[in-house]
């Protein structure tokens, strides 16, 4: 089974539609005649396949869970997969956690405080 629509939506919202590494928006604006181009990619932190980078250590039913996915641009996804020693599981989890905290802080900064 692949990534569910629910996990996909949670991932994109928590990432703010931004690459967790470079912070660039992972969609281009549309034009008068063309739809926007989406170049965001849902990368597995622990690999989906046994031979993939960072394989093993996660239960099969959690592989496609949003907690095991990180939103990246196509360039950074390639870097992450090509450099598994640098972008190991612990580092990717920390990048994801830091990024999601940063996104939440941006969203919270725009909110009016609740009346007392």
N, C-alpha and C positions, 0 to 999 in steps of 0.2 A: 504494500500500500504506500502511496506517495504522500506528500505533504498535503494535509487537509486545507480546505479553504479557510477554516477558522484559524488554524496555526499561521497560515500565510497572512491573513488580515492582522492578527495580533502582532506578528513580526514587523510588518510595514508601519503600523501605527506607532509601536513602541520605538522604532528607529526614526520616526518623523519623516520617512521617505528620503533619508540621507544615508550615504555610505558611512558605516561605523568607523572607517579608518580615515578617509580624506574629508569627510563631512560634506561632500558635494551632493546636490540633489540628483537622484538617479532616474530622472525623467526630464526630457527636453520639452519646451513648449511646442504646442501644435502650430500649424500654419493655417492660412485661410483654406487650403485644399488638402492638408494632411493631418492625421492624428499625431499626438505627441509620441515620441520615441522613448520606450522604457528600456533602460540598460542596467537596472538594478537586478541583482542576482541573490537568490536565497542560498547561501552557502552553509553546508553542514560543518559544525565545529568538530564533532566526532564523525568520521567519514561514514557514509551510507554503505559503501562496499568494503569488504574485507581487505582488498588490496589498495584502497584509497589512502591518501595522506591522513594521518591522525586516526587510523582505524582501531577499533576495539575499545572495550571499556564501558560501553553503554548498552543497556538492554534494547533488544530489537524494537519493542513497542515505543521506545523513547527517541529513536533515531530521527524521526520526522516531526517531533514535537517542537514547538516554537522555541523552547528553552535550548534546543540543540542547533538552532539556526541563527545566522548572523546576516544582516543585510549589507551587501557590498556592491560597489560598482564593478563592472566587468574587469577593469584593470587591476583593482585590488583583489578580486577573487582569484585571478590568475597568479598574482604574487603570493597569496596565502597558500594556494595549492602547490606552487613551485618551491616554496620555502617552508616546508613543514617543521623543520628544526627551529626556525626563528618564530614562526606562527604556530606554536604548539597549542594544545587544548587549553592549558591554563592561561596562556596569554590571550587567546581569542575570547575566552570567557570574561577576562578582565576588560578587554577592549569593548566587548558588548555591554557589560555592566556599566562601565564609565560613560559610554555613548548614550545609553538609555537614561542614565541619571542626568546627563547634560541636556538631553531633549526635554525631559520633564521640567528641568529648571527653567528652560526657555519658555515653556508653555505656562508654568506657574507665574512667571514674571509679568505676564500680560493679564492675569486675573485680578479682579478687584477683591479685596479682602471681604470676608463675610461680615455683615453688620453685627455688632455686639448687643 
